[in-house]
Every structure is written in C-alpha cells, then in structure tokens.
Amino acid sequence: MNWDQVQGNWKQFKGKVRTQWGKLTDNDLEQIAGRQQQLVGKLQELYGIERAEAERQLTQFLDSLPEMTPERERRPVGAAKL
C-alpha cells in the first residue's frame, strides 16, 4: 500500500471510501484530507471498532483496489502467481 498515492488522489479516492464506509460524511472526508491516521480514528469512532480492526479494514479495502496495487503485481483475475 502506498499512502502517498492515496493522499495525492484524495479527491478521487474519497468517493470510494464513502462508498465503503457509508457513515462517513462529506465533512468527515474533508477533515480527514487524505491523512491515514485521521481516517482510522474516524472509522473507530463511527463504527465502534478498535484501532487494529479499523487498520485491518482499511488495509483490506486498499488491497482490493486495482489502482492501489503496484503494476508488477497486477494480473488478470484467475491468473496464477509466479
């Protein structure tokens, strides 16, 4: 995961975050402004989860986004790892 990539594309990325975690408001996303720890903290607050769980969910979410996977790791669905 490259959080710099998220910060650089926050305007595009925040829509995906809002889709994933619907309790986040536009105001929340503006305040977070691409800062990872603020997002984790807001997930904890809104969803009543522990920090480790919020971090796990965020990592899992980022890993599911094709644009967050380095080019060398991208492969068609069903393709075997080398």
C-alpha positions in Angstrom: 0.0 0.0 0.0 1.3 3.4 -0.9 -0.5 6.0 1.2 1.3 8.8 -0.7 -0.7 7.7 -3.7 -3.9 8.0 -1.7 -3.0 11.5 -0.5 -2.2 12.6 -4.0 -5.5 11.4 -5.3 -7.7 12.1 -2.3 -10.5 13.8 -4.2 -11.0 10.7 -6.4 -10.3 8.3 -3.6 -12.7 9.8 -1.0 -15.7 8.7 -3.1 -14.6 5.1 -2.9 -14.0 5.5 0.9 -17.5 6.9 1.3 -19.0 4.0 -0.7 -17.1 1.5 1.6 -18.0 3.3 4.9 -21.3 5.0 4.4 -21.3 6.6 7.9 -18.6 8.9 6.8 -19.9 12.3 5.8 -18.6 14.7 3.2 -17.5 16.9 6.1 -15.6 14.0 7.7 -13.8 13.3 4.4 -12.8 17.0 4.0 -11.4 17.0 7.6 -9.5 13.7 7.0 -8.0 15.2 3.8 -6.0 12.1 3.0 -4.5 11.6 6.4 -4.4 7.9 7.2 -4.5 8.1 11.0 -7.4 10.5 10.9 -9.3 8.1 8.7 -8.6 5.2 11.0 -9.7 7.3 14.0 -12.9 8.3 12.4 -13.7 4.6 11.5 -13.1 3.7 15.1 -15.4 6.4 16.3 -18.3 5.9 13.8 -18.2 2.1 13.8 -17.3 1.4 17.4 -14.3 -0.7 16.5 -10.8 -1.0 17.9 -7.9 0.7 16.1 -6.4 -2.6 15.0 -9.7 -3.6 13.4 -10.0 -0.2 11.6 -6.5 -0.5 10.3 -7.2 -4.1 9.1 -10.4 -3.0 7.3 -8.5 -0.1 5.6 -5.7 -2.3 4.5 -8.1 -4.9 3.1 -10.0 -2.2 1.3 -6.9 -0.7 -0.2 -5.7 -4.1 -1.3 -9.0 -4.6 -3.1 -8.5 -1.6 -5.3 -6.7 -2.3 -8.6 -5.2 1.2 -8.7 -3.6 0.7 -5.3 -1.7 -2.5 -6.5 1.8 -1.9 -7.9 1.8 -2.5 -11.7 4.1 -5.5 -11.4 1.6 -7.2 -9.0 -1.4 -6.7 -11.3 -2.6 -9.8 -13.2 -5.9 -10.9 -14.7 -8.4 -12.4 -12.4 -7.7 -16.1 -12.1 -4.1 -15.8 -13.3 -1.6 -17.8 -11.2 1.1 -16.2 -9.2 4.6 -16.7 -10.5 
